[in-house]
Amino acid sequence: MNQKLCYRCSYIWLALMVCNIGYFFMPFPPFVIRAVLMIFMLWVIGMNYKRGFVLSDKLILLFVALQWLYCLIINFSPEVSYTSVVNTSVAMLSFVFMSIMTRRAVIGNRFVTIALVLFTIVSIFAYYNAELLLMTQFKRKAGTVTVNASVLYVMLLPLLFLVKSKKVSFCCFCVAVYFILISIKRGNILASCIPAALYLYTVMRGSSLKLWQKVMIIAMLGVLSVYITDIYDNNDYYQSRIEKTKKGNSSNRDIIYPEMWQLWAEKSTPLQFIAGYGYQGTYLNSSMHKLAHNDWLELLVDNGFIGALLYFAIFVSICLMLRRLPRGNVMYALISMIIIWLIKSVVSMGYTDEALSLMALPYGVAVACVSERCKRGKQRRPKSGFSADSFHSAIQRVNQ
């Protein structure tokens, strides 16, 4: 596949991702959009296989193949559903896709900025659409439902580090923080704390910002804090969620977690211990017929020790890239991505949530950055910071 076609494919991926987030505007169901996106990425990956893959890419592809193997063969569900495995494929294959695009040098600052702005805007509609559906389903008023759509903004936080314009990134950051907090989704708030603090640190330490700009940023954060506090103080539902958290309410996780662990560690046969109970084994064997909302427990039950070990290997391979990255925006973006993914994998859903694909772009930039440094034979970290801007200019993006 030539570079010009890769350049077009990157924008096709972006368009499909926007359609996926804003599926409620489309005349067909979200499953169709995700299936098309999955097939498209598989085609691009197949067309570029001769160029090779980094270790994390290979592990991700192997993980996706394992999920499809279980779905098609080791499946004991009375009704076969491909929704979960397609969502997993979209989430995981996006990382490999972006790894290819960045290493082919077709992703630049313009693409990153356009992606961030589009994702931020469409996610607003996605949030209110999800809130409206929940209000209709449970017959509640606005501000009395927990909206998980805020996960879209959590996944966008690593992308903020890579945008050249601090004004654009900070505006998107304020929007993201607002929706994350008002959603009162505890897992999303927890996952966003460190990345948000790290982003503010990088913004405030920037030597390019003048004193009055830093004062404006602090003032805007102060206004946002006061506004969010006022919402919390005047909303009984938000206050009840906070009180439940203080009392240790975990939405039945205290029941599901021990049950799933005992199912795998104590009640399984040697074969089930190694290979699991099959596709959607967690849902089928749970007394509450619910997912564990913990990637590690679900993988242990569904795919056994093999699946959990492979998932762990993906994390390790991505973390190892940090050793090759100099201190700067790309490193901070990758650290934020790892933190968010890890926390979501423990308290909620990671690889089964297609929203994870929004973090593919920071991953791809990190992979390309490491690959570029390896080609140049640089083994030591430069004393000067290595920012996303210097990375984009160094490898001469074709769309700039």
C-alpha positions, 0 to 999 in steps of 0.5 A: 500500500503506497503512502498516498493511499495510507493517508486517505485510509487514515481519514477514512478511519477517522470518519468511521470513528466519528460515525461510530460515536455518533451512531444515533445520527446514522440510518443503520445500527451501530453494529453495522458501523463497527463491523465495517470499521473492523473489516476496513482495519483488517484490510489495511493491516493485511495490506501492510503486513510485509512491513512488519509489526512491533511486539505489542502489535503482534500481541494485540493481533494474537489477542483478537484472534483468540477472542474470535477463536473462542467466539466461533468454536469454544462458545457454549452460549445458547444464543450466539452474539457477535457484538462483544467480539466485534467491539473488542476487535474495533477497540484493539485493532485500532491500535495496530492500525494507528501503529501502521499509519504513524510509522508510514508517516501519514499522521501529523499535527493537523490530523491529531487536532482535527481528530481531537476536535471532532471527537470532542464535539460528537461526544457531546451529542453522544453524552446527551443521547445516552442520558436521554435514553436512560431518562426514558428507560428509567423515567427519571429527570436530567441529572438523576442518571449515571451516564457511562458515555463520559468514558469517551472523554476519559479516553480522549485525555491522552490525545490532549498532550499531542495537540500543538495548539494549547488553546485547542487542547485546553478547551477540549480538556475543560469540556472533558472534565465537565462531562466526566464530573457531571456523569458521576461515573466513579470508574471514569472519574478515578481513571481520569484523575492522574492523566488530568493532573499530568496534563495540567502540569505540562500546560503550566510548566510550558515556557511558551505561556506568558504569565497572564495566560497561566493566570487565565488558565487558573481562573478558568479552572476556578470557575469550572470548579465552582460551577461543578461544586454548585451542581453537586450541592444542589443535586440529591442524586449526586450526593447519594452517589457520593455517600454510597461510595463512602459506605463502600457500595460497589454496584455488586462488584463485592459479590461478582468478584469473589464469585468469579475468582472462586469459579476459576481458581477453585471450581475449575478443572485443569483444562478450564483453569488453563483455557477458561469456560469459553466465550462469555463464560463470565455471563453464563456462569455468574449467579447474577448473569452479569459481566464482572466489569473487570477485564482480568477476572473475565479473561480468567473465566472466559479464556483461562490463564492463557487469555489473562497472560496474553492480556498482561503481555500486551500491557508489559510490551507497551510499558517497555516502550516508555524506556525508549521514549525521552521525557516529553509530551509523547511519554506523558500521553503514553503514561496517561493511556496506560493508567486509564487502560489499567484502571478501566480494566480493573474497575470497569471494562477495557478491551470490550469497550470500543471507546478504547479505540480513541486512545489508539492515536497516542499509542501509534505516535509513541510506536512511531517515535520509538521506531524512528529513534531505533532507526537513527541508532539513538540509545540514550535519551537527549537532554532536551525534551522530546515533544510531539511537535518535534516528532511530527517535524522530524519525520516530515508528515506528508499532510503538512 
